[in-house]
Amino acid sequence: MRAIFQILAKINKVLLPRYSHRDLNKLSKFDYAIIGYRYWVTINSLR
């Protein structure tokens, strides 16, 4: 299961946008969903 999340994390790193330099107060709900998804995949790939 961990290998699947590691592959997803690599795909996310290439395809999904980065939010590190954006103002988090101005994001849409869709952007928050992407951040949550990336967080979920990252946490599960590290376990």
C-alpha positions as CSV (number, residue, x, y, z in Angstrom):
1,M,0.0,0.0,0.0
2,R,2.9,2.4,0.8
3,A,4.3,1.9,-2.7
4,I,1.0,3.2,-4.2
5,F,1.1,6.3,-2.2
6,Q,4.8,6.9,-3.0
7,I,3.9,6.7,-6.7
8,L,1.0,9.1,-6.2
9,A,3.2,11.5,-4.4
10,K,5.7,11.6,-7.3
11,I,2.8,12.1,-9.8
12,N,1.4,14.9,-7.6
13,K,4.7,16.6,-7.4
14,V,4.9,16.8,-11.2
15,L,1.2,17.5,-12.1
16,L,-0.4,19.5,-9.3
17,P,0.3,23.1,-8.5
18,R,2.4,24.3,-5.6
19,Y,0.9,26.6,-3.0
20,S,3.9,27.5,-0.9
21,H,4.3,31.0,-2.3
22,R,0.6,31.9,-2.4
23,D,-1.6,33.7,0.2
24,L,-3.6,30.9,1.8
25,N,-6.4,33.3,2.7
26,K,-7.2,34.0,-1.0
27,L,-7.5,30.3,-2.1
28,S,-10.8,28.8,-3.4
29,K,-12.4,25.7,-1.9
30,F,-11.1,23.7,-4.8
31,D,-7.5,24.8,-4.0
32,Y,-8.0,23.7,-0.4
33,A,-9.2,20.4,-1.6
34,I,-6.0,19.9,-3.6
35,I,-3.9,20.9,-0.6
36,G,-5.8,18.4,1.5
37,Y,-5.4,15.6,-1.1
38,R,-1.6,16.3,-1.4
39,Y,-1.3,16.3,2.4
40,W,-3.2,13.0,2.7
41,V,-1.0,11.3,0.0
42,T,2.2,12.6,1.6
43,I,1.3,11.4,5.1
44,N,0.4,8.0,3.8
45,S,3.5,7.7,1.7
46,L,5.7,8.4,4.7
47,R,4.1,5.8,7.0
